[in-house]
Amino acid sequence: MERRAVLQALAASIVTGMVPGHVFAAAQKLEQKDRAMIIVTVEVEFEDNQIQQKLAAVQEMDAATAEEAGCISYKSSLDATNPNILRIYEMWESMDALIPHFQTPHMAAFQAELSSLKSKGMTAKVFEVSKELPFPN
């Protein structure tokens, strides 16, 4: 699989936690080439304030994921103008660090907890970052 297709397939797997075997293998091959930092962004809009009932699960996911090896940052937030939108922002040392995240017990628990919710839509993106630049000011 080409690099872009692998990253898109991984992004699609973020919320479901199911990384198809061929995507998992392709992602591992990508990582063997270079060790770029990975940034993941997820945005899900839920119906009828349902996410408000699951904030404890979101907080548990944030805390558990932040303790994973290779996790630089994992933060969730609700949109200031639409509290039905959950955003997740993740920074990982490498693809090797991100891939095991999908197999963790806290990911399975998080997905089980949110499985009853209905979403209006979701976007998930995975970015490779070669370097951090100074903030322009």
C-alpha positions as CSV (number, residue, x, y, z in Angstrom):
1,M,0.0,0.0,0.0
2,E,1.2,3.5,-0.7
3,R,2.0,5.7,2.3
4,R,-1.0,8.0,1.9
5,A,-3.4,5.0,1.7
6,V,-1.9,3.4,4.8
7,L,-2.3,6.7,6.8
8,Q,-5.9,7.1,5.6
9,A,-6.8,3.5,6.5
10,L,-5.2,4.0,9.9
11,A,-7.2,7.2,10.4
12,A,-10.4,5.4,9.5
13,S,-9.5,2.8,12.2
14,I,-9.1,5.3,15.0
15,V,-12.7,5.3,16.3
16,T,-13.4,1.6,15.6
17,G,-10.1,0.4,16.9
18,M,-10.1,-2.3,14.2
19,V,-6.9,-2.1,12.2
20,P,-7.1,-4.6,9.3
21,G,-4.2,-7.0,9.2
22,H,-2.9,-5.7,5.8
23,V,-3.0,-2.1,7.1
24,F,-1.2,-3.1,10.2
25,A,1.5,-4.8,8.2
26,A,1.8,-1.9,5.8
27,A,2.0,0.6,8.7
28,Q,4.8,-1.4,10.3
29,K,6.8,-1.3,7.0
30,L,6.3,2.5,6.8
31,E,7.8,2.8,10.2
32,Q,10.8,0.8,9.3
33,K,11.7,3.4,6.6
34,D,11.7,6.5,8.9
35,R,10.6,7.5,12.4
36,A,8.5,10.6,11.9
37,M,6.4,11.9,14.8
38,I,2.7,11.1,14.2
39,I,-0.2,13.5,14.9
40,V,-3.8,12.2,15.0
41,T,-6.9,14.4,14.9
42,V,-10.4,13.0,15.4
43,E,-13.6,14.9,15.3
44,V,-17.0,13.2,16.0
45,E,-20.4,14.8,16.1
46,F,-22.8,12.9,18.3
47,E,-26.6,13.3,18.3
48,D,-28.7,14.8,21.1
49,N,-26.0,15.5,23.8
50,Q,-25.3,11.8,24.1
51,I,-21.5,12.4,24.5
52,Q,-22.3,14.4,27.7
53,Q,-23.3,11.1,29.3
54,K,-20.0,9.5,28.5
55,L,-17.5,12.1,29.7
56,A,-16.2,9.8,32.4
57,A,-15.2,7.3,29.7
58,V,-13.5,10.1,27.7
59,Q,-11.6,11.2,30.7
60,E,-10.5,7.6,31.5
61,M,-9.4,7.2,27.9
62,D,-7.3,10.4,28.1
63,A,-5.6,9.4,31.3
64,A,-4.9,5.8,30.3
65,T,-3.6,6.7,26.8
66,A,-1.4,9.4,28.1
67,E,0.5,6.7,30.1
68,E,1.2,4.6,27.0
69,A,4.8,4.2,25.8
70,G,5.5,6.6,23.0
71,C,2.5,8.8,23.6
72,I,3.6,12.4,23.7
73,S,0.1,13.9,24.2
74,Y,-3.5,12.7,24.1
75,K,-6.2,15.3,24.8
76,S,-10.0,15.3,24.3
77,S,-12.3,18.3,24.3
78,L,-15.8,19.3,23.5
79,D,-16.4,22.1,20.9
80,A,-17.1,25.5,22.5
81,T,-20.0,26.3,20.2
82,N,-21.3,22.7,19.7
83,P,-21.0,20.5,22.7
84,N,-22.1,17.5,20.7
85,I,-18.6,17.5,18.9
86,L,-15.8,15.6,20.6
87,R,-12.3,16.3,19.4
88,I,-9.3,14.1,20.1
89,Y,-5.7,15.3,19.5
90,E,-2.9,12.9,19.8
91,M,0.9,13.1,19.4
92,W,3.0,9.9,19.1
93,E,6.7,9.4,18.9
94,S,6.3,7.1,15.9
95,M,3.9,4.8,14.0
96,D,5.4,1.9,16.1
97,A,4.1,3.7,19.2
98,L,0.6,4.4,17.8
99,I,-0.2,1.0,16.4
100,P,-0.3,-0.9,19.7
101,H,-2.7,1.8,21.0
102,F,-5.5,0.1,19.0
103,Q,-5.0,-3.2,20.9
104,T,-5.1,-1.8,24.5
105,P,-7.7,-2.7,27.0
106,H,-8.6,0.9,27.6
107,M,-9.3,1.4,23.9
108,A,-11.6,-1.6,23.9
109,A,-13.4,-0.3,27.0
110,F,-13.7,3.2,25.5
111,Q,-15.2,1.8,22.3
112,A,-17.6,-0.4,24.1
113,E,-18.7,2.5,26.2
114,L,-19.3,4.7,23.2
115,S,-20.8,2.0,20.9
116,S,-24.4,2.9,21.9
117,L,-24.0,6.5,20.8
118,K,-25.2,7.6,17.3
119,S,-22.9,10.0,15.4
120,K,-23.8,12.4,12.7
121,G,-20.3,12.2,11.2
122,M,-16.6,11.7,11.9
123,T,-13.3,12.8,10.5
124,A,-10.0,11.3,11.5
125,K,-6.7,12.2,10.1
126,V,-3.1,10.9,10.7
127,F,-0.2,13.2,9.9
128,E,3.6,12.5,9.7
129,V,5.6,15.3,11.0
130,S,9.3,15.6,10.1
131,K,10.2,18.5,12.4
132,E,8.7,21.1,14.7
133,L,9.2,24.7,13.7
134,P,9.5,27.7,16.0
135,F,6.3,29.6,16.4
136,P,6.4,32.7,14.2
137,N,6.1,35.8,16.3
